[in-house]
Amino acid sequence: MSTNLATKKNKSSNVFSTLVYGFFYGIQDSEEKALEDFFSSLHKAQQEMYDAQNFFDNVIDQELVDHAIYKMEAAKSKYIYLWKQAKDKGIRVEI
């Protein structure tokens, strides 16, 4: 009888351990995913900035110059915003 009770206790303790482990590492995984998404956004913003600069450098039609400038400034603003977000969150980004 005591063996049966000990087995039940072990099972419930294993379930609890599994839940705690899953919860803790689930939080860690979601934080890592958020950080990975942030760096992906930062990289994408950097690429958009380079693409906008390239568009401006190669624009031929005078009517598109204003549009090219707008794209450059918008991409630059987004990139700077993400850098500030990183700084505010204490994230160090090395280039």
VMD Tcl script that builds the backbone (N, CA, C; Angstrom):
set m [mol new atoms 285]
animate dup $m
set s [atomselect $m all]
$s set {name element resname resid chain x y z} {
  {N N MET 1 A 0.810 -1.182 0.000}
  {CA C MET 1 A 0.000 0.000 0.000}
  {C C MET 1 A 0.859 1.253 0.000}
  {N N SER 2 A 1.911 1.274 0.798}
  {CA C SER 2 A 2.767 2.455 0.853}
  {C C SER 2 A 3.515 2.653 -0.459}
  {N N THR 3 A 3.833 1.588 -1.150}
  {CA C THR 3 A 4.497 1.695 -2.442}
  {C C THR 3 A 3.591 2.378 -3.447}
  {N N ASN 4 A 2.319 2.010 -3.414}
  {CA C ASN 4 A 1.355 2.617 -4.310}
  {C C ASN 4 A 1.229 4.109 -4.028}
  {N N LEU 5 A 1.204 4.499 -2.768}
  {CA C LEU 5 A 1.106 5.903 -2.375}
  {C C LEU 5 A 2.358 6.669 -2.790}
  {N N ALA 6 A 3.512 6.050 -2.627}
  {CA C ALA 6 A 4.766 6.691 -3.022}
  {C C ALA 6 A 4.798 6.909 -4.526}
  {N N THR 7 A 4.283 5.962 -5.274}
  {CA C THR 7 A 4.248 6.104 -6.728}
  {C C THR 7 A 3.346 7.254 -7.130}
  {N N LYS 8 A 2.195 7.381 -6.474}
  {CA C LYS 8 A 1.283 8.489 -6.781}
  {C C LYS 8 A 1.931 9.824 -6.446}
  {N N LYS 9 A 2.661 9.870 -5.316}
  {CA C LYS 9 A 3.326 11.105 -4.912}
  {C C LYS 9 A 4.396 11.471 -5.941}
  {N N ASN 10 A 5.165 10.511 -6.389}
  {CA C ASN 10 A 6.194 10.752 -7.399}
  {C C ASN 10 A 5.585 11.268 -8.691}
  {N N LYS 11 A 4.467 10.683 -9.111}
  {CA C LYS 11 A 3.817 11.110 -10.341}
  {C C LYS 11 A 3.346 12.548 -10.237}
  {N N SER 12 A 2.729 12.909 -9.096}
  {CA C SER 12 A 2.232 14.276 -8.951}
  {C C SER 12 A 3.394 15.253 -8.858}
  {N N SER 13 A 4.471 14.857 -8.221}
  {CA C SER 13 A 5.642 15.729 -8.136}
  {C C SER 13 A 6.284 15.897 -9.506}
  {N N ASN 14 A 6.294 14.845 -10.328}
  {CA C ASN 14 A 6.828 14.940 -11.683}
  {C C ASN 14 A 5.969 15.844 -12.548}
  {N N VAL 15 A 4.662 15.759 -12.382}
  {CA C VAL 15 A 3.759 16.615 -13.147}
  {C C VAL 15 A 4.002 18.069 -12.767}
  {N N PHE 16 A 4.123 18.322 -11.464}
  {CA C PHE 16 A 4.383 19.683 -10.996}
  {C C PHE 16 A 5.721 20.191 -11.534}
  {N N SER 17 A 6.744 19.380 -11.464}
  {CA C SER 17 A 8.062 19.766 -11.981}
  {C C SER 17 A 7.998 20.068 -13.465}
  {N N THR 18 A 7.272 19.239 -14.189}
  {CA C THR 18 A 7.119 19.454 -15.621}
  {C C THR 18 A 6.409 20.761 -15.904}
  {N N LEU 19 A 5.364 21.059 -15.142}
  {CA C LEU 19 A 4.633 22.315 -15.322}
  {C C LEU 19 A 5.514 23.526 -15.017}
  {N N VAL 20 A 6.240 23.474 -13.917}
  {CA C VAL 20 A 7.119 24.582 -13.542}
  {C C VAL 20 A 8.211 24.753 -14.588}
  {N N TYR 21 A 8.809 23.654 -14.986}
  {CA C TYR 21 A 9.851 23.693 -16.010}
  {C C TYR 21 A 9.309 24.295 -17.305}
  {N N GLY 22 A 8.152 23.821 -17.735}
  {CA C GLY 22 A 7.540 24.319 -18.966}
  {C C GLY 22 A 7.189 25.784 -18.862}
  {N N PHE 23 A 6.673 26.203 -17.721}
  {CA C PHE 23 A 6.322 27.604 -17.532}
  {C C PHE 23 A 7.566 28.483 -17.566}
  {N N PHE 24 A 8.601 28.094 -16.820}
  {CA C PHE 24 A 9.826 28.894 -16.754}
  {C C PHE 24 A 10.491 28.985 -18.119}
  {N N TYR 25 A 10.662 27.857 -18.755}
  {CA C TYR 25 A 11.334 27.881 -20.054}
  {C C TYR 25 A 10.431 28.432 -21.147}
  {N N GLY 26 A 9.121 28.336 -20.954}
  {CA C GLY 26 A 8.195 28.974 -21.890}
  {C C GLY 26 A 8.353 30.478 -21.853}
  {N N ILE 27 A 8.520 31.037 -20.653}
  {CA C ILE 27 A 8.758 32.483 -20.517}
  {C C ILE 27 A 10.086 32.840 -21.145}
  {N N GLN 28 A 11.101 32.041 -20.874}
  {CA C GLN 28 A 12.413 32.300 -21.448}
  {C C GLN 28 A 12.361 32.245 -22.971}
  {N N ASP 29 A 11.663 31.256 -23.499}
  {CA C ASP 29 A 11.549 31.123 -24.952}
  {C C ASP 29 A 10.828 32.313 -25.552}
  {N N SER 30 A 9.772 32.797 -24.897}
  {CA C SER 30 A 9.038 33.938 -25.440}
  {C C SER 30 A 9.886 35.202 -25.376}
  {N N GLU 31 A 10.709 35.345 -24.338}
  {CA C GLU 31 A 11.612 36.500 -24.260}
  {C C GLU 31 A 12.669 36.426 -25.358}
  {N N GLU 32 A 13.190 35.245 -25.586}
  {CA C GLU 32 A 14.175 35.069 -26.655}
  {C C GLU 32 A 13.550 35.336 -28.014}
  {N N LYS 33 A 12.310 34.896 -28.190}
  {CA C LYS 33 A 11.594 35.126 -29.450}
  {C C LYS 33 A 11.370 36.625 -29.649}
  {N N ALA 34 A 10.995 37.340 -28.582}
  {CA C ALA 34 A 10.783 38.785 -28.678}
  {C C ALA 34 A 12.085 39.484 -29.042}
  {N N LEU 35 A 13.184 39.053 -28.447}
  {CA C LEU 35 A 14.479 39.648 -28.738}
  {C C LEU 35 A 14.894 39.348 -30.179}
  {N N GLU 36 A 14.650 38.125 -30.607}
  {CA C GLU 36 A 14.962 37.745 -31.978}
  {C C GLU 36 A 14.124 38.568 -32.967}
  {N N ASP 37 A 12.846 38.759 -32.649}
  {CA C ASP 37 A 11.972 39.577 -33.502}
  {C C ASP 37 A 12.454 41.022 -33.544}
  {N N PHE 38 A 12.912 41.532 -32.405}
  {CA C PHE 38 A 13.416 42.904 -32.354}
  {C C PHE 38 A 14.635 43.058 -33.266}
  {N N PHE 39 A 15.585 42.138 -33.153}
  {CA C PHE 39 A 16.780 42.224 -33.996}
  {C C PHE 39 A 16.447 42.058 -35.471}
  {N N SER 40 A 15.455 41.234 -35.751}
  {CA C SER 40 A 15.004 41.079 -37.128}
  {C C SER 40 A 14.420 42.398 -37.647}
  {N N SER 41 A 13.633 43.071 -36.825}
  {CA C SER 41 A 13.060 44.366 -37.206}
  {C C SER 41 A 14.146 45.405 -37.414}
  {N N LEU 42 A 15.135 45.382 -36.542}
  {CA C LEU 42 A 16.246 46.330 -36.663}
  {C C LEU 42 A 17.014 46.096 -37.959}
  {N N HIS 43 A 17.276 44.850 -38.262}
  {CA C HIS 43 A 17.988 44.510 -39.501}
  {C C HIS 43 A 17.158 44.912 -40.726}
  {N N LYS 44 A 15.856 44.654 -40.663}
  {CA C LYS 44 A 14.973 45.009 -41.778}
  {C C LYS 44 A 14.943 46.529 -41.969}
  {N N ALA 45 A 14.889 47.279 -40.871}
  {CA C ALA 45 A 14.886 48.742 -40.962}
  {C C ALA 45 A 16.192 49.247 -41.563}
  {N N GLN 46 A 17.299 48.622 -41.188}
  {CA C GLN 46 A 18.588 49.000 -41.746}
  {C C GLN 46 A 18.603 48.737 -43.254}
  {N N GLN 47 A 18.077 47.592 -43.661}
  {CA C GLN 47 A 18.037 47.263 -45.081}
  {C C GLN 47 A 17.139 48.238 -45.842}
  {N N GLU 48 A 16.002 48.613 -45.237}
  {CA C GLU 48 A 15.107 49.587 -45.869}
  {C C GLU 48 A 15.815 50.927 -46.053}
  {N N MET 49 A 16.633 51.296 -45.080}
  {CA C MET 49 A 17.374 52.544 -45.168}
  {C C MET 49 A 18.387 52.487 -46.321}
  {N N TYR 50 A 19.093 51.385 -46.433}
  {CA C TYR 50 A 20.049 51.227 -47.529}
  {C C TYR 50 A 19.338 51.219 -48.885}
  {N N ASP 51 A 18.197 50.530 -48.949}
  {CA C ASP 51 A 17.432 50.473 -50.196}
  {C C ASP 51 A 16.919 51.854 -50.594}
  {N N ALA 52 A 16.455 52.627 -49.610}
  {CA C ALA 52 A 15.958 53.979 -49.894}
  {C C ALA 52 A 17.090 54.879 -50.384}
  {N N GLN 53 A 18.267 54.730 -49.782}
  {CA C GLN 53 A 19.424 55.513 -50.217}
  {C C GLN 53 A 19.804 55.133 -51.649}
  {N N ASN 54 A 19.774 53.848 -51.936}
  {CA C ASN 54 A 20.082 53.366 -53.275}
  {C C ASN 54 A 19.066 53.893 -54.290}
  {N N PHE 55 A 17.790 53.898 -53.913}
  {CA C PHE 55 A 16.749 54.427 -54.792}
  {C C PHE 55 A 17.000 55.907 -55.085}
  {N N PHE 56 A 17.327 56.657 -54.028}
  {CA C PHE 56 A 17.610 58.084 -54.197}
  {C C PHE 56 A 18.811 58.292 -55.118}
  {N N ASP 57 A 19.866 57.512 -54.905}
  {CA C ASP 57 A 21.084 57.650 -55.714}
  {C C ASP 57 A 20.846 57.333 -57.193}
  {N N ASN 58 A 19.852 56.508 -57.469}
  {CA C ASN 58 A 19.636 56.063 -58.843}
  {C C ASN 58 A 18.381 56.616 -59.504}
  {N N VAL 59 A 17.663 57.497 -58.817}
  {CA C VAL 59 A 16.439 58.034 -59.399}
  {C C VAL 59 A 16.793 58.928 -60.591}
  {N N ILE 60 A 16.061 58.774 -61.664}
  {CA C ILE 60 A 16.331 59.538 -62.876}
  {C C ILE 60 A 15.267 60.619 -63.067}
  {N N ASP 61 A 14.037 60.252 -62.840}
  {CA C ASP 61 A 12.924 61.169 -63.050}
  {C C ASP 61 A 12.882 62.222 -61.941}
  {N N GLN 62 A 12.926 63.484 -62.312}
  {CA C GLN 62 A 12.908 64.594 -61.348}
  {C C GLN 62 A 11.666 64.557 -60.462}
  {N N GLU 63 A 10.578 64.050 -60.987}
  {CA C GLU 63 A 9.341 63.997 -60.217}
  {C C GLU 63 A 9.405 62.970 -59.085}
  {N N LEU 64 A 10.354 62.075 -59.140}
  {CA C LEU 64 A 10.497 61.051 -58.099}
  {C C LEU 64 A 11.509 61.432 -57.014}
  {N N VAL 65 A 12.193 62.541 -57.187}
  {CA C VAL 65 A 13.207 62.950 -56.209}
  {C C VAL 65 A 12.574 63.181 -54.840}
  {N N ASP 66 A 11.446 63.897 -54.800}
  {CA C ASP 66 A 10.779 64.137 -53.520}
  {C C ASP 66 A 10.356 62.824 -52.856}
  {N N HIS 67 A 9.850 61.915 -53.666}
  {CA C HIS 67 A 9.453 60.607 -53.134}
  {C C HIS 67 A 10.663 59.855 -52.573}
  {N N ALA 68 A 11.764 59.917 -53.271}
  {CA C ALA 68 A 12.988 59.244 -52.823}
  {C C ALA 68 A 13.471 59.836 -51.500}
  {N N ILE 69 A 13.395 61.149 -51.377}
  {CA C ILE 69 A 13.806 61.807 -50.124}
  {C C ILE 69 A 12.878 61.390 -48.988}
  {N N TYR 70 A 11.577 61.357 -49.265}
  {CA C TYR 70 A 10.606 60.940 -48.259}
  {C C TYR 70 A 10.906 59.524 -47.782}
  {N N LYS 71 A 11.170 58.612 -48.722}
  {CA C LYS 71 A 11.477 57.228 -48.363}
  {C C LYS 71 A 12.740 57.145 -47.504}
  {N N MET 72 A 13.749 57.936 -47.863}
  {CA C MET 72 A 15.000 57.930 -47.088}
  {C C MET 72 A 14.757 58.410 -45.666}
  {N N GLU 73 A 14.045 59.507 -45.524}
  {CA C GLU 73 A 13.795 60.071 -44.196}
  {C C GLU 73 A 12.919 59.153 -43.349}
  {N N ALA 74 A 11.921 58.542 -43.966}
  {CA C ALA 74 A 11.051 57.618 -43.232}
  {C C ALA 74 A 11.842 56.401 -42.745}
  {N N ALA 75 A 12.666 55.842 -43.609}
  {CA C ALA 75 A 13.469 54.672 -43.238}
  {C C ALA 75 A 14.477 55.027 -42.147}
  {N N LYS 76 A 15.067 56.203 -42.269}
  {CA C LYS 76 A 16.037 56.663 -41.262}
  {C C LYS 76 A 15.350 56.853 -39.916}
  {N N SER 77 A 14.161 57.450 -39.914}
  {CA C SER 77 A 13.411 57.668 -38.673}
  {C C SER 77 A 13.066 56.350 -37.991}
  {N N LYS 78 A 12.648 55.368 -38.779}
  {CA C LYS 78 A 12.317 54.056 -38.219}
  {C C LYS 78 A 13.548 53.397 -37.618}
  {N N TYR 79 A 14.658 53.488 -38.306}
  {CA C TYR 79 A 15.902 52.877 -37.830}
  {C C TYR 79 A 16.366 53.530 -36.526}
  {N N ILE 80 A 16.307 54.847 -36.471}
  {CA C ILE 80 A 16.699 55.565 -35.254}
  {C C ILE 80 A 15.757 55.233 -34.105}
  {N N TYR 81 A 14.474 55.133 -34.397}
  {CA C TYR 81 A 13.493 54.775 -33.376}
  {C C TYR 81 A 13.833 53.415 -32.756}
  {N N LEU 82 A 14.144 52.434 -33.583}
  {CA C LEU 82 A 14.478 51.105 -33.071}
  {C C LEU 82 A 15.764 51.126 -32.256}
  {N N TRP 83 A 16.750 51.913 -32.658}
  {CA C TRP 83 A 17.982 52.049 -31.876}
  {C C TRP 83 A 17.675 52.633 -30.503}
  {N N LYS 84 A 16.799 53.633 -30.469}
  {CA C LYS 84 A 16.416 54.236 -29.176}
  {C C LYS 84 A 15.679 53.229 -28.306}
  {N N GLN 85 A 14.826 52.417 -28.920}
  {CA C GLN 85 A 14.121 51.370 -28.180}
  {C C GLN 85 A 15.121 50.388 -27.568}
  {N N ALA 86 A 16.121 50.016 -28.326}
  {CA C ALA 86 A 17.152 49.112 -27.824}
  {C C ALA 86 A 17.867 49.743 -26.636}
  {N N LYS 87 A 18.211 50.994 -26.760}
  {CA C LYS 87 A 18.916 51.686 -25.680}
  {C C LYS 87 A 18.043 51.777 -24.436}
  {N N ASP 88 A 16.768 52.113 -24.602}
  {CA C ASP 88 A 15.844 52.228 -23.469}
  {C C ASP 88 A 15.631 50.897 -22.761}
  {N N LYS 89 A 15.697 49.795 -23.495}
  {CA C LYS 89 A 15.507 48.464 -22.922}
  {C C LYS 89 A 16.801 47.868 -22.413}
  {N N GLY 90 A 17.893 48.587 -22.598}
  {CA C GLY 90 A 19.184 48.095 -22.135}
  {C C GLY 90 A 19.795 47.046 -23.036}
  {N N ILE 91 A 19.362 47.004 -24.276}
  {CA C ILE 91 A 19.888 46.032 -25.240}
  {C C ILE 91 A 21.107 46.646 -25.916}
  {N N ARG 92 A 22.206 45.932 -25.857}
  {CA C ARG 92 A 23.412 46.400 -26.530}
  {C C ARG 92 A 23.474 45.766 -27.899}
  {N N VAL 93 A 23.600 46.621 -28.894}
  {CA C VAL 93 A 23.671 46.142 -30.271}
  {C C VAL 93 A 25.052 46.486 -30.796}
  {N N GLU 94 A 25.765 45.462 -31.205}
  {CA C GLU 94 A 27.095 45.677 -31.772}
  {C C GLU 94 A 27.029 45.461 -33.264}
  {N N ILE 95 A 27.636 46.345 -33.983}
  {CA C ILE 95 A 27.606 46.262 -35.445}
  {C C ILE 95 A 28.826 45.537 -35.937}
}
mol reanalyze $m
mol bondsrecalc $m
mol representation Tube
mol addrep $m
